[in-house]
């Protein structure tokens, strides 16, 4: 049986809050996602998630901006990180 492979992990301070990003390559997609990645990315400020991206089982790829949750169109892991950072920069203006 294949195991998940950690591709990227980072945790650091940013704009008075904390950024945490973890991306795994998994042996099979996490339904209903159709790609072989499992991820969770978050920017937390004052103990509250301001921006979050994840692909929870049963929900698929989606993002959180403040209290709003919306679908996210996953392209690849590089685009995922770029999109996340763009939303974080917008949220910290």
C-alpha positions as CSV (number, residue, x, y, z in Angstrom):
1,X,0.0,0.0,0.0
2,X,1.4,3.4,-1.0
3,X,1.6,6.1,1.6
4,X,1.1,9.9,1.5
5,X,4.3,11.9,0.7
6,X,4.8,15.3,2.3
7,X,5.6,17.8,-0.4
8,X,5.5,21.1,1.4
9,X,5.2,22.2,5.0
10,X,5.7,25.8,6.3
11,X,4.7,27.6,9.4
12,X,5.6,31.3,10.0
13,X,4.6,34.6,11.3
14,X,3.0,37.0,8.7
15,X,1.3,40.4,9.1
16,X,0.7,39.9,12.8
17,X,-0.7,36.5,12.3
18,X,0.4,32.9,11.5
19,X,0.6,31.2,8.1
20,X,0.5,27.4,8.1
21,X,0.7,25.4,4.8
22,X,0.8,21.7,4.3
23,X,0.6,19.8,1.0
24,X,0.7,16.0,0.7
25,X,0.8,13.8,-2.4
26,X,-1.6,10.9,-1.8
27,X,-1.9,7.5,-3.5
28,X,-5.5,8.2,-4.5
29,X,-7.6,11.4,-4.7
30,X,-9.6,12.6,-1.6
31,X,-13.2,12.4,-2.9
32,X,-14.7,14.3,-4.5
33,X,-11.3,15.9,-5.6
34,X,-9.9,14.4,-8.7
35,X,-6.2,15.1,-8.1
36,X,-3.6,13.2,-6.0
37,X,-3.1,16.0,-3.4
38,X,-4.3,16.6,0.1
39,X,-3.8,20.1,1.5
40,X,-4.6,22.6,4.2
41,X,-3.4,26.2,4.0
42,X,-4.4,28.9,6.6
43,X,-3.7,32.4,7.6
44,X,-4.8,33.0,11.2
45,X,-5.0,36.4,12.9
46,X,-6.1,37.0,16.4
47,X,-7.0,33.4,16.8
48,X,-9.4,33.4,13.9
49,X,-8.9,31.9,10.4
50,X,-8.9,34.8,7.9
51,X,-8.0,32.8,4.8
52,X,-8.1,29.0,4.5
53,X,-7.8,26.5,1.6
54,X,-8.4,22.7,2.0
55,X,-9.9,19.7,0.3
56,X,-11.8,18.0,3.0
57,X,-13.3,14.5,2.3
58,X,-16.8,14.9,1.1
59,X,-16.5,18.6,0.3
60,X,-13.6,18.7,-2.2
61,X,-11.5,21.7,-3.1
62,X,-12.7,24.9,-1.4
63,X,-11.5,28.0,0.3
64,X,-12.6,30.2,3.2
65,X,-12.3,34.0,3.1
66,X,-13.5,35.3,6.4
67,X,-16.8,33.5,7.2
68,X,-17.5,32.8,3.5
69,X,-16.8,29.3,2.0
70,X,-16.6,28.9,-1.7
71,X,-15.4,26.3,-4.2
72,X,-11.8,26.4,-5.4
73,X,-10.7,25.2,-8.8
74,X,-7.5,23.2,-8.2
75,X,-5.0,23.4,-11.1
76,X,-1.7,22.2,-9.5
77,X,0.2,22.7,-6.2
78,X,2.2,25.8,-7.5
79,X,-1.1,27.5,-8.5
80,X,-2.6,26.6,-5.1
81,X,0.2,28.3,-3.2
82,X,0.0,31.4,-5.5
83,X,-3.8,31.7,-5.2
84,X,-3.5,31.3,-1.4
85,X,-0.9,34.0,-1.1
86,X,-2.9,36.3,-3.3
87,X,-5.9,36.0,-1.0
88,X,-3.7,36.5,2.1
89,X,-2.3,39.7,0.6
90,X,-5.7,40.9,-0.2
91,X,-6.9,40.1,3.3
92,X,-4.0,42.0,4.9
93,X,-4.2,45.2,3.0
